[in-house]
């Protein structure tokens, strides 16, 4: 798949050593100063050395031509350190194009992609380059992180694309299993991408001819619905996949690495291996719709190893949902959130201002409702102002004048109000979707709107209270400077406690989400138990066992938070404390007295 040829380090030895010795000698060197060094020491006619080439050279020469390897030096060389500044390394993978149960008028209809995604979004491009194969996507992303100096031992897997719950169960099990295969191979230093690519070629899935697909959307005329086009374009591929999977299941043919089939037992074996693997899954996220959440579904998703669900609220106004053909009611969202919370999942909502039928003031009221009403109150939130994409049905509403994008001033007004209304227990993960400006017909094309809103708040003497705005990230933090604070609020299942370790200025170094359920559990495994839904310690991600001076990670903050959660549970009359642990954090919780159950871990309080 066109893996880039690596640099001959010996041929460039002297120039690389010159740069690296300077970086080693200057602990306070800035990123700009490193870039200046690279320009002063170019690699001849081929421009300047990339960060990953510099990092590879450092790993190679450390301990021989250079002093012994130091993690601090690697940090000075690291590209985009912000990516792992929240304590984990995120790896996003996309599922293949597949029919979607929704008919939302704002949704793009790019049939080269899973529903709602565009082929020139960065993550979507990476997925298509890897033929949407979970192994290739995961391994290639891990390799990219390693090459640019990021830790790869604590991975949060984020599975995006369409409606996860609408994909066949066999595909879901296989998709997750292959992600774990990639984690394990990468951790062992084994690279099986060539074998996967060969298997894809054998079934004509590697770099498929997309000309027909592209022709379907080039005219931008919405005469066929997304599902009809997807089923038409990918019909042979889908039929072939089903036939192969059925033949494998019957034992009539050996299984290929790209046959979309795996058993629950095989996935659980992969989970077990990952518990102590060098490259561990410390979080697994899927995205779905409220109307596809049921008791059976949340427990099945939990069995896959999932710990967080991205769920599209979009609006909490039934009239707006109807006008946008969302296909579900606010009541469906209420029910979905309650079921997910009962099962301990982190709830990561999507919300969209500027939908057809809404107004700036209506959006602000809708946002306030999301946190005033105990039935919602998400843990994380993506705020995606509606963008007009040419392939979306919304184009018709724009053409007849019944919808228009907000002006810059209107959007700033709405988002500034939303930031003010966001409580400290919620993390605004993203503000503005990363859609290329070339795809947006009219409206906002600025992807840095969070920065603009935060600048407006600062101008008015305020700051956002959300978690992301308060993360300690690269700041030096000593545990003695922190204090534990508890934020209590009600949910549809009972009281919730957000325990946060914060500085005097309210920067957050770690937190724990504790649920004190007052409703019947979804499984007997959770009977009589309070529930830890999340423990997170912030700061630049450190390798397992690594300690950094002034770092929040690996300083005992997690244990302090868990011990306090156990105290609260005992005080409130619970006999046990359960946790919705990720596969790669099971060992961590065992060390803290938790015992394994079928889907959860628990301990006495």
N, C-alpha and C positions, 0 to 999 in steps of 0.2 A: 504494500500500500504506500510505496514511496517513502520508506523510513529514511531520514536524512543521514547522509554519510558523515561519520564522526571525524573530528579534527585530528590530524597527526600531531600529537602533543610534542614529540621529540623534535619535529621540524620547527616548532614555534617555542621551544623550551626557554630560550633566553628572554624573549619579550614577555612571555607569561610569568616567568619568575620575577622579572622586574616589577610588574604590576602587583603581584601577590605579596612580595616583600614589603612594598609600600603600604598595602592594605593591612598587613599584619602589624606593622610598626605604628599604625595610627588607629588606636581603638575608637576614637571619636570621629572617624572619617564619615562624611555624609554620602548619600547616594549620588548627589551631584558631583562630589569630588571623585568618586569612583568612576563616574562617566567621563570626567575630564582626564583621568589617568588612562582610560581606554583610548581616548582620542589621541593622547600623546604617544601611545605605543600601539599603533595599528598593526594589523596582520598583512601588511603589504598591499597588494592591489585588490584584496578581497574585503576592504573596509576595516571595521573594528571588530574585536572579539565580542561575542555575545556573552551574556551573564552565565548561560549554562555551560559554555566552553570554559569560562574562567573557573566555575565551580568544579567541573570535571578535572581541570588541571590541579586545582587545590587538593581535591581528594587523592589524586594520583601522586603528587609530589610531597604532600605532608608526611613528615617522618623520615624523609630521605633528603631531598634538596632543600626542604623547608622544615621548620620546627614541627613537632608532633601536632596532629590534628586538634583543632580547637573549635567547638561549636560556635563560639562567639565570632570567629572569623567568618564562618559560613553565613552567619546572619548578616554581616556587612555586605556580602556578595549576593544575597538572596534577591530574586526578582519578585515584585509585588508582595511584600511581606504582609500586607493587609489581608490577603486571602486566608491566612492561618492565624490571624491575630485574635480570633475568638476562641482559640483553644483546641480546635479540631481542624482537620483538612477535609473540605467538602469535595466530593466527586459526584458530578451530575451526569446521569445517563438518560437517554430518551428511548421510549418504546417505539416500535415500528408504526407506520401509518395503518390505521384500523378504523372501522366504523365507530361513530360516536352517538350516544343516545340523545345528545343535545342538538338544538336548532337555533342557538342564540344568534341574534341578528348582528351583534358586534364582533363575532368570532371570525377570524380569517379562514379562508377556504383553500389553503395551499395543500393540495393533495399529495405533494411530495413529502409531507410531514404528518406526524400525529396531529389530531385536531387541536386547533388554537395556536399552533406554532408556525413560524415562517422560516423558509429555507435559508435565509441569510442572517438569522440570529446566530450569534457565536456558538452557543451550545448545540443548536440544531445543525450547524455546519459540521461540527466535530462528530455528531451522531451519524450524519449521512456519509461522511468520509469513511466511517467504520461500518457502513451498511447496517446500522442500528443494532449491531451485534453487541450483547452486554459484555462479553469477555473483552472484545477489542476496545470498546469504549472505556471500560474500567482500567484495563492494563495501560492503554496509551495515556490516559489522564494521570495515572500514578507515575508513569515514566516522566511525563512533563513536569510534575511536581518535584520529583527527585532531581531532575536535571537543573531545576531552577532553585535548588537549595531548601526545599520545604520538607518538613517531617512527613513520613508516610506510614506511621504506625497507628495513628488514631484517625480513622476515616469515617466521615458521615456520608452515607450513600443516599443520594436524592434521585428518585426515579420519577421522571416527568413524562408527560405525553398523554393527551386525550383523557379518558376516564379509566383509570387502572381497573376498577371493579367490573368493567365491561369486557375486558380481555379474557380469553379462555383460561381456566384455572391451570391447565397443563402448561400454558405459555408463561403464566406468572411464576409457577414453581421453577420452571426451567430458567427463566430470566434471572431470578434471584440466585439460584444455585450457580449459574455461570458467573455472576458478579463475585461470589465467594471464591470460585475457582481462580479468578484473576487475582484476587487479593492474596490467595495462598501461593500461587505461582510467583507473583512479584516478590513476595516476602522471602521466598526461597531462592530468588535469582534465576528462576526458570522463565523462558519466554516462548510461549506456544502460539504466538500470533500468526506465524507463517503457516502452521498447520490449520488454524482456523480459517485463514484466508483461502487456503487450498480447498478446504471443505466447502466454503461458500462458492468458490468457482465451480465446484462439481455440481452444485444445484442452481447455478446461474444467479446467485444472489449478491455476488461481489461486484460493486460498481455497476448495477443494472442500468440498462439503457433508459434514461429518464426523458428522452425526447417526447415520447407520447404523453407522459405525465405533464411535462412543461407546456405542451400544446393545449392541454386541457384548461390551463389557467392564464395563458398569455393574453387571451382576449378579454379577460376579466368580466365576462358576461355570465351572470349567475342563472343559467337555465337548468342546470342539474344541481341537486344537493350534494354536499360533500360525500355522504355515504354512498350515493349511487356511483359517483365517479371513482371513489376508492375501490369499491367492489368490482367495478368494470376494469380499471387499470391493473389492479393486483389480483384479479380473479384466479388466474392460473397459478400465481405464486401461493395464494391462500389454499387452493385445492391441493397443490403439491405438498404443501406443509402438512395439511391435515392427513393426507394419505401416508406420508412418511411417518408421522407420529403414530397413527393407528397401526401401521406395520411393525414399528418398534415395540409398541405396547403389547402386541400379540406375539412378539418374539420371532417374527418372520424375517427380520433383517437386523444386522448389527447397527448399533447407534452411532451416528456421526456427532461431532461436537456442536454442530449447528442444527440438529434436529430439535425442534422446540418441545422437548419432552423430558421430564424428570419426575421422580416420585417424591412423596413427602419424606420417606425414609432417607433418600439420598440427600435431600435438603437438610434434614436434621443432622445427618452425619457431617455435612459441611459446616453447619453451625458449631457442632462439637469441636471440630478441628480449629475453628476460628477463635475459640475461647482463649487459647494461648499462642496464637500465631503471631509472627513478627508484624503483620499488617492486619489490624483488627477493625471490625466494623463496630463503631461505638454509637451508631445511630442509623436507622433505616427509615426513609421517608417515601411515602407514595402520595399521589394526588387523585382526588375523586370528587364526585358530586354529592350533595346532601341526600338526593333521592335514591342513591345507591348504597346507603348505609342501613344496615339491619343488625340485629344481635348476632346472627350467624356470621355476617360479613366482618364485623369488628374482631370476632374471635378468630376467624380464618386469616385475616390480615395479620393479626398478632402472631399466629402460628408461623407465618412467613418470616418473622423476626422484626416486624415493623414497630417503631416506637413513636412516630409522629405522622400525622395525616394533614396534608394540605387540602383544604376544602373550600370550594368556591361559594362564599356567601353572595358576592357581587352586589346585592342590595337587600335591605330588610324591609322593603315596601312591596307588598303584593302587586300593586298597580304597576310599578316599574318593572317587576319581574315578568308580568304578563305582556307588557308592551315590548319587552326585549325577547320574548319567546324563550324564556329561561327554562320552562318546563317543570318547575317545582314551586312550591309556596314557601313562605317564611316558616310555616309550621313544620315543614320538612327539615329546614335548617335547625330549628329548635330541637327536634327529635334526634337528628344526627349528632349534634353537639353533645347532647345528654348521654347518648350511647357511647360516644368516643371517650367522654370524661369518665363514665362508669368503668370503662376498660383501661383507664389510666393513660390514654394517649395524650401527647402534646397536640394542641389544636392550633394549626397554622392557617388562618383564614385569608382569603383573597376578597378584596372589596373594591368596587369600581365607582368612582364619582363620574359625573358627566354622561351617564347612560341616557338613552332615549327616554324622555318623559320626566327626567329629573331637573332640578335647578340647583344653583349654588347653595341657597339656604336650605333646600330640601336635603342636599347631601350632608350638610353639617348636622342637621337634625338626625339623619340616618346614622351617621357616625357616632353621635352621642348616645343614640339608642343601643348601639352595639356594646357599649360599656356600662350603661345604666341598667340594662336588663340582665338579670342573673342567668338567663337562658343562653347568653352568648359569651361575652368576655373572653375572647381568644387569648392564647399565650403569645402568639406571634401573628404578624399581619403584613401582607403585601398590599400596598395601595396602588392600584393600577388605573389612573384616569383613562377613560375610554379614548382610544385612538382610532381614527378612521382609516381602515385598510381597504384598498380598492376591491378586493375579492369578497368583502363582507356585505351582507344584505343591508347593513346600515347605510350604504351608499345611496340606496333608494330614498331613505328618509332625509339624507343630506340634499339630494337632488330636488326633492319637493319642498324643501325649506322647513320641514318640521323638526329637524335636529341641526344643531351647530356646535362646534367645539367651543369650550370656554376660552375667553381671552386670557392672556398671560396674567392680567390683574385678577380676574375671577378665579383662576386656578390657584394663584398664590394665596388669595383670600381663603379659599376652601381648605387648602393643605395646611396653612398656618393655624387655622382654627382646629383642624384635626390633630395636629401635633400637640396643641395645648390640651386637648381632651384625652390624650393617650395616657393611661396610668403607668406607674412605675413597673408594674408586673408584666407589661406587654413589650415585646421587641418589634419595632418596625423594621422588618428584614429588608424590604425594598420599597422605594417610592419611585414610581415611573418604571414601566417595563422597558427592557433594553431592546426596543424595536428600532432597526436602522431607519434613519430619517427618510431614506429613499422609498420606504414602504408606506409612509404616513402621507395621506392625501392633503389634509389640512389639520391644523391644531398644533399642540405643543410638540416640539422635536428636541427639547432639551432634556438630556438624560441625567443632568446634575441638579435636578429640582430639589432634592433633599438639601443640598448645600445652599441653595437659594433660600429655602424656607428657614433653615437654621440661621442664615445670615439676617433674615428679617426678624426672627425672634431675638437674636443678639442685639439688633438695632433698637429693639423695644425693651432691652434689659432683661430678657428671659432666655431660657434654654429648654430644649426638649427633655422631658422626663423619661422617655422610653429607654429600654435597656441598651439598645445599640449606641445611643448617644452618650451613655455613661460607662461603657466598657473601659477597663483600665488599659487594655491593649499593650502598648510598648512602655507604659509608665512604670517606674520602679515603685513597688509597693511592699512595705514591711507589714507582717501580720499584726504587729502591735498598733499599727495606725488604723486598723479596721474595727468596726463595731457591727454587731448583729442587730438587724432591725426586722420586725415582722409586719407585713401588710396583710390584714385579714379582709376577705370579701366573700360574698355568697355566690354560689353557683346553683344550677338546677339540681345538682346531686347532694348539696350540703356545703358547709364552710370550706373555703380554700385558704391556705396560708402561703404567702410568698416570703420566704426567709432570704434576706439578702445581706451579704457582707459588704459594707460600704465604707468609703473614706469620709473625712470631714466634709469634703465638697460633694458628697453623694455619688462619686464614681463607684462603680460596682466591680468587685473582684470575684464574686461567686454568688450563686443562689440555689435555692431548692424550692420546688413546687410540691406542696403537701395537700392532699385531698382528704377530707374528713367526711366520708360518705354517710348519708342518712337515708339512702335508698337501697333496695335489694341488689346484691352484686349480680353480675352477668354469669359468673361461674362460682361454684362452691369453693374454689381455690382462694377466693378473696373474702370469704365469710369472716366477719369480725375483724377486718383489717383496715387500717388507714393506708393510704397509698402515696408513695413518692412517685410523682409523674415525671420529674426531671431533677437532676443535679448537674450543675455546670459551673466550672471554675474558669475564669477568663484569663487573658494574657496570651502572648505569643505561644503557639503550640510547642510543647517540649516532648522529646521522645520519652517513652515509658521508662520510668526510673531516673530520668535526668532531672537535675535540680539546677535552677538558675538563681543567682543572687537577685533579690528584689522582685522575684516572679511570684505570681499568685499560684500558678500550678505546682502541684506536688509539695505543698507546705502544710497540709493537714486541714485545709478549709473544708474540703468535702466531708471529712470525718466529723468535724465540728457541726456542720449543718445536719448531717444524718443523726447525730446524737441528740440534737435539739428537736428534730422531727419526732424521734422516738419518745422524748419527754412529753411533747405536746399530745401525741397519740395516747400515751398512758394517762395523762391528765384528763383526756376527753373520754376515757373508758374503753379504749380499744385494746384488745389482747395482743394484736400482732401489727407489724408494720410491713407492708408489701412494697415492691418496687417493680416497675415495668422496665426491666433492664434490657439493654441491647446485648446481642450475642457477645461482643467483645468486651463488655463490662461485667460479665457474670463473675469472673475471678475477683474483680475489685470488690464486689458486694459480698462474696463468700468470705473474704478476709475481714469483713465487718459484721460477721455473724449471720448473714442471710443464707438460707438453704434453698435448694432448687425445687421448684414445683414444675408443673407441666408447661405453663406459659409465663409464670412470674416467679420471683424469689421473695422470701419472707423470713422474718425473724420475730421472736417474742420481744415485747417492749418492757 
